């Protein structure tokens, strides 16, 4: 069996923080709880979550006992969610009136922008049907576009 020092697997940029946390946790007697990056033997970088406790013999720390959990996928999902939220906030706060509809043309979102005030004042809300708020001459074109591109249900006025 090959023996390795646990710290050899910790990403170099995370080692100091992890050691500092470990020192604090061993001196206070609190349980171990950390998230950090590790480098696998094949060179991949993974995100790990550690939970555990210090093993003592009297006042002396003689070891650590705990579990490690790979949270790489969770961290990727969290980052994708942050990026998506930022993109949505950027769209929502940019100039123009942004809206989203469901597959039936019912408006499900209207951005809180001053440019949407005309629509909102005319009775448009998130239960309205989009064609109700178009000029009559524009309805056929808008409906044709709606049918042609069923996957895209957001728009800008």
N, C-alpha and C positions, 0 to 999 in steps of 0.2 A: 504494500500500500504506500503510495506517495504521500508525503506530508508536505503541506503548504501553509505558509503564514496567511491567515485570513486577509491581512492588510495588503498582501501582494495582489489581490483581485480588485481592490477598491480603486476606482478611477483616481488618478493623481490629483485632480482638481478638487476632489471630495474628501481626501484623506485627512487633511488638517481639521476640517469641520467635524468629521466623524470622530476623530480622536478627541477633540474638545468635548463633544457631546458625551462620549464614552467616559471621559474623566469626570465630568459633572455628574453623570448618572451613577458612577461607582462611588463617588464621595457623598452623594446625597441619599443613596439607597433607593432611588426611584427606579422604576422599570426602564428597560431599554426600548426606545421607540425612535427610529430614524428612517429616512428615505435617502438613498444615495445611488450613484451609478457604479457599476462594476464592469470590469473587462473580462470577458469569457476567455477560456484557453484558445479559442479560434479567433480572438480579436474583436468580437462583437461587443458593443456597449449596450448593457441592459440596465433598466431601472429596478432597484430592489427596495423592498420595505422590510425592516427588521423589527421584531418584537421579541423581548426576552427579559432575562434578569441576571443579576450578578450572583455568582456562587461564592460564598464566603466560608472560611474556616476561622471562627472567632472574628477578629477584626481584619483578617487578611483576605483579600480577593484572590481566589484560586482559579477562577474560570468564569465563563459565560455560558449561559444556556438560552437558546431561543430558536426562533424560526425566521427564515428568509422567504419572502414571496416575490416572485417576478411580477412587477406591475408595469412593465414596458408598454403593453397594449393599452392599459388604462391611461397612462401618461400621454400616449399618442392621441387617444380619443379626447382627453381633456384639452390638449393643444389645438386639435381640429375644432373643437367647440369654441374655444377662445377666439380663433381666427374667424369662424363663422359669425360669432356675435359682433366682433369688431367690424366685419364687412357689412353686417346688417345695420349697425349703428351709423356707419359711414353713409350708407345709402339713405337711411332714414333722415339724417340731418343735412344732407346735401340739398342744393337748390332743386326745386321742382316738387310736384305732387306725386308721390309714389303710392302705388296700391297693389294689392294682390287679390286674385279671385280664385274661387274653387273651379271645378270642372264644368259647372253650370253657369258660370259668369256672375255668380253672387260674390260681391265684394267681401273679403274676409279681413282686409287690413287697409287702412288709410293712414299715411304718415302724418305726424303732428307738425305740419309745416304751414306757414302762413299762406302759401300758394294753394293749399287745399281748402282754405276758408270758403272760397266760392262754391265748391262742391258741397261742403258741409252745410253751408247756409241754404243751399237749394234742396236740402232734405236727404242728401246722400249719406248713408251710414253703412255699417258693416253688415247689414242685412239686405241692402239694396242690390238690384241687378244692374250690372254695369251698363248695358245698352240703354237703360232709362235716362242716363245722363249724357248721352251723345246727341249731337245735332242729328236730326232725322236723316239727312243726306249721308252721314258718316256711318250709320248703323250697318248697312250691308257690307261695307269694307271691313269694319271692325269685326263683325261676326265671321267673315271669310278668313281673316287673319287668325282669329281665335280657333277656328276649326283646323286651319293649316298647321298651327303650332300648338298642339295640345299639351306639350310638356312644359311650356313656359307660361306661367300664370302670374307674372309680375309685370308692371308697366310703369311708365313715366309720362306725365302729361307735359 
